[in-house]
Amino acid sequence: MHYSERDLRQTYRELGVERGRVVYVTGNFGRLGLIAGCSKEQILAAHFRVLRDLLGAEGTLVVPTHSFSICNTESAFDLEYTPSETGAFSEFVRCRPEAVRQFHAFSSRVALGAEAESICRHCSAHAYGHHSPFARMIERDALYVSVGMPAAHSASIVHQAEFAMGVPYRYTKEFEHPVIEQGVTSKRCFYLYVIHHGVDVVRDKNRKIFAEFDRRFDLKREPLGLGHVEAFSMCDFMTSTTELMRRDPYVWLERPPRERPYRR
């Protein structure tokens, strides 16, 4: 089943993509199928064109451009040239000349538009928390859009909530990693929020978190091509999820871990 650029425009509009909004887009675009007569590159360009047109000059598009494969290696991170490992659309956006990328060797985002500099420049060296792109998008009540995937399977914003609530099964780990800046290679420290070694974590794929969110707020879902696109307010999600984690710090898990080395 094919879809058209007109279908694409209608879907994004129904989900809340509108002039002046900050919109974070992730997912698996291939699951939607094809736009008739278009190559893969042309399909990505159509999504990009429609999103930028709906957002207007006042809006901002943000995508994840992670490069986790270079973590714990000697492969230097280059802000301009290290490719995104978060899907073809994110790499398409990263390569736009006006793209502004967060300087994080493993967990970066790219933004284009009116708020691009304020979201992705001068960020913390941590993937989450204050002065991260997620924190800045939440302050602007950004729209989270998951293309071709249930939002529950793509919502990395849940880790921002975990960080805010200090869940016991994670801790901040420091990585010293080579980077290239203005042609010069040096080493800088970056931080990730990782699971304690030895904790028997069983993830529940955000089922409880999204059940609570859908009960309290608005998880939008629109059909497109062979699949669906889902969207929600990032501010509403943080409100719902941090309150849930206040009551149960293990809600991200299927069950509380039996092994808890962080007690020692």
C-alpha positions as CSV (number, residue, x, y, z in Angstrom):
1,M,0.0,0.0,0.0
2,H,1.5,3.3,-1.1
3,Y,0.9,6.7,0.4
4,S,1.2,10.2,-1.1
5,E,2.8,13.5,-0.1
6,R,-0.7,14.7,0.4
7,D,-1.4,11.9,2.8
8,L,1.8,12.7,4.6
9,R,0.8,16.4,5.0
10,Q,-2.6,15.5,6.4
11,T,-1.2,13.0,8.8
12,Y,1.4,15.3,10.3
13,R,-1.1,18.1,10.5
14,E,-3.6,15.9,12.4
15,L,-0.9,14.9,14.8
16,G,-0.2,18.5,15.8
17,V,2.7,19.5,13.6
18,E,2.0,23.2,13.1
19,R,3.7,26.6,12.5
20,G,6.1,27.6,15.2
21,R,6.1,24.3,17.1
22,V,9.2,22.4,18.1
23,V,8.9,18.8,16.8
24,Y,11.1,15.8,17.7
25,V,10.9,13.1,15.0
26,T,12.2,9.5,15.2
27,G,11.1,6.0,14.3
28,N,11.3,3.7,11.3
29,F,10.2,5.3,8.1
30,G,10.6,2.1,6.0
31,R,7.6,0.5,7.9
32,L,5.2,2.9,6.2
33,G,5.9,1.5,2.7
34,L,6.5,3.7,-0.3
35,I,5.4,6.9,-2.0
36,A,4.5,5.8,-5.5
37,G,7.2,6.6,-8.0
38,C,9.7,7.8,-5.4
39,S,13.1,6.5,-4.5
40,K,14.2,6.1,-0.8
41,E,16.0,9.5,-1.0
42,Q,12.9,11.2,-2.5
43,I,10.7,9.7,0.3
44,L,13.0,11.1,3.0
45,A,13.0,14.5,1.2
46,A,9.2,14.4,1.0
47,H,8.9,13.9,4.8
48,F,11.5,16.7,5.4
49,R,9.8,19.1,3.0
50,V,6.3,18.5,4.5
51,L,7.6,18.9,8.1
52,R,9.5,22.1,7.4
53,D,6.6,23.5,5.4
54,L,4.1,22.8,8.3
55,L,6.5,24.2,10.9
56,G,7.3,27.3,9.0
57,A,10.3,29.6,9.6
58,E,9.3,29.9,13.2
59,G,9.3,26.2,13.9
60,T,12.1,23.7,14.7
61,L,12.7,20.1,13.6
62,V,14.8,17.9,15.9
63,V,16.0,14.3,15.3
64,P,18.3,11.9,17.1
65,T,21.7,11.4,15.6
66,H,23.3,8.9,18.0
67,S,26.7,7.2,17.3
68,F,26.8,4.6,20.1
69,S,29.0,2.2,18.1
70,I,32.1,4.3,18.7
71,C,31.7,4.2,22.5
72,N,34.6,2.4,24.1
73,T,36.6,2.6,20.9
74,E,39.3,4.9,19.7
75,S,37.2,6.2,16.8
76,A,37.1,9.9,17.1
77,F,33.8,11.8,17.1
78,D,33.6,14.5,14.5
79,L,30.7,16.8,14.9
80,E,30.5,17.4,11.1
81,Y,31.3,14.0,9.7
82,T,30.4,11.2,12.2
83,P,27.2,9.7,10.7
84,S,23.9,9.2,12.6
85,E,23.1,5.6,13.5
86,T,19.5,6.4,14.2
87,G,17.9,5.7,10.8
88,A,18.0,7.1,7.3
89,F,15.8,10.1,8.0
90,S,18.0,11.3,10.9
91,E,21.1,11.1,8.6
92,F,19.2,12.9,5.9
93,V,18.5,15.8,8.3
94,R,22.1,15.7,9.7
95,C,23.5,16.3,6.3
96,R,21.5,19.5,5.7
97,P,23.8,22.5,5.6
98,E,21.8,24.4,8.2
99,A,21.7,21.5,10.7
100,V,22.9,22.2,14.2
101,R,24.3,19.2,16.1
102,Q,24.7,18.7,19.8
103,F,28.3,18.0,20.7
104,H,28.0,14.6,22.4
105,A,30.2,11.7,21.1
106,F,27.5,9.0,21.5
107,S,24.1,10.5,22.2
108,S,23.5,13.6,20.0
109,R,20.6,15.4,18.5
110,V,20.4,17.6,15.4
111,A,18.0,20.6,15.0
112,L,17.0,22.9,12.2
113,G,14.9,26.0,12.4
114,A,14.3,29.0,14.7
115,E,15.2,27.2,18.0
116,A,18.0,25.0,16.6
117,E,20.8,26.9,18.3
118,S,19.1,27.2,21.7
119,I,18.3,23.5,21.7
120,C,21.5,21.9,20.5
121,R,24.3,24.4,21.2
122,H,26.2,24.7,24.5
123,C,24.7,21.5,26.0
124,S,25.7,19.5,29.0
125,A,28.2,16.6,28.3
126,H,25.4,14.3,29.7
127,A,22.8,12.8,27.4
128,Y,20.0,13.8,29.9
129,G,19.2,16.2,32.6
130,H,19.5,20.0,32.7
131,H,20.9,21.7,29.6
132,S,20.3,18.7,27.5
133,P,18.3,18.9,24.2
134,F,15.5,16.9,25.9
135,A,15.3,19.4,28.8
136,R,15.2,22.3,26.4
137,M,12.5,20.6,24.2
138,I,10.4,19.9,27.3
139,E,10.6,23.5,28.3
140,R,9.1,24.4,24.9
141,D,6.4,21.7,25.1
142,A,7.8,20.0,22.0
143,L,5.8,17.4,20.1
144,Y,7.3,13.9,20.1
145,V,6.5,12.1,16.8
146,S,7.2,8.4,16.3
147,V,7.0,7.4,12.6
148,G,6.2,3.8,11.7
149,M,6.8,2.6,15.3
150,P,4.6,2.6,18.4
151,A,5.8,5.5,20.5
152,A,6.3,3.1,23.4
153,H,9.0,1.4,21.4
154,S,10.9,4.6,20.4
155,A,10.4,7.0,23.4
156,S,13.9,7.6,24.6
157,I,12.5,10.6,26.5
158,V,11.7,8.0,29.2
159,H,15.4,8.1,30.2
160,Q,15.0,11.9,30.8
161,A,12.3,11.0,33.4
162,E,14.5,8.3,34.9
163,F,17.4,10.8,35.3
164,A,15.1,13.4,36.8
165,M,13.8,10.9,39.3
166,G,17.1,9.3,40.1
167,V,15.9,5.7,39.6
168,P,18.1,3.3,41.7
169,Y,19.1,0.8,39.0
170,R,21.0,3.4,36.9
171,Y,24.1,5.6,37.5
172,T,26.1,8.2,35.6
173,K,29.2,6.7,33.9
174,E,32.0,8.8,32.5
175,F,33.7,8.1,29.2
176,E,36.9,9.9,28.0
177,H,36.7,9.8,24.2
178,P,38.7,11.3,21.3
179,V,37.0,14.1,19.4
180,I,38.0,16.2,16.4
181,E,37.5,19.9,16.7
182,Q,38.7,22.3,13.9
183,G,40.9,19.5,12.6
184,V,42.6,18.9,16.0
185,T,42.1,15.6,17.9
186,S,41.8,15.7,21.6
187,K,40.0,13.9,24.4
188,R,36.9,15.0,26.2
189,C,34.6,13.5,28.8
190,F,31.0,12.5,28.1
191,Y,28.4,10.9,30.3
192,L,25.7,8.3,29.9
193,Y,23.0,7.1,32.3
194,V,23.7,3.3,32.4
195,I,22.3,0.3,34.3
196,H,24.3,-1.0,37.3
197,H,26.3,-4.1,36.4
198,G,24.7,-7.2,38.0
199,V,21.1,-5.8,38.2
200,D,18.7,-8.4,36.7
201,V,16.7,-5.8,34.7
202,V,13.7,-7.0,32.8
203,R,12.2,-4.3,30.6
204,D,8.5,-4.1,30.1
205,K,8.8,-2.0,26.9
206,N,7.1,1.0,28.5
207,R,3.7,-0.7,28.7
208,K,2.8,0.6,32.2
209,I,4.2,4.1,31.4
210,F,2.2,4.5,28.2
211,A,-1.0,3.0,29.7
212,E,-0.8,5.7,32.4
213,F,0.0,8.4,29.9
214,D,-2.9,7.4,27.5
215,R,-5.2,7.4,30.5
216,R,-4.3,10.9,31.6
217,F,-3.3,12.7,28.4
218,D,-3.5,12.5,24.6
219,L,-1.6,9.9,22.7
220,K,-2.5,10.6,19.0
221,R,-2.3,7.9,16.4
222,E,-2.9,8.3,12.6
223,P,-2.7,5.6,9.9
224,L,-0.2,6.2,7.0
225,G,0.7,3.8,4.3
226,L,1.4,0.4,5.7
227,G,1.7,1.6,9.3
228,H,0.9,4.4,11.7
229,V,2.4,7.6,13.1
230,E,2.0,8.5,16.8
231,A,2.6,11.7,18.7
232,F,2.4,13.2,22.1
233,S,3.3,16.3,24.1
234,M,6.8,15.9,25.7
235,C,5.8,18.1,28.6
236,D,2.7,16.0,29.3
237,F,4.8,12.8,29.1
238,M,7.3,14.1,31.7
239,T,4.5,15.1,34.0
240,S,2.8,11.7,33.8
241,T,6.0,9.6,33.9
242,T,7.8,11.4,36.7
243,E,4.6,11.2,38.9
244,L,4.4,7.5,38.1
245,M,8.1,7.0,39.0
246,R,7.5,9.0,42.2
247,R,5.1,6.3,43.3
248,D,7.1,3.4,41.8
249,P,10.8,3.9,40.9
250,Y,10.8,0.5,39.1
251,V,7.8,1.2,36.8
252,W,10.1,1.1,33.7
253,L,10.8,-2.5,34.5
254,E,8.5,-5.6,34.3
255,R,9.3,-6.2,38.0
256,P,11.6,-4.8,40.6
257,P,15.1,-6.5,40.3
258,R,15.9,-9.3,42.7
259,E,19.6,-8.5,42.5
260,R,20.4,-5.0,43.7
261,P,24.2,-4.5,43.9
262,Y,23.6,-0.7,44.4
263,R,22.5,-1.5,48.0
264,R,26.0,-2.5,48.9
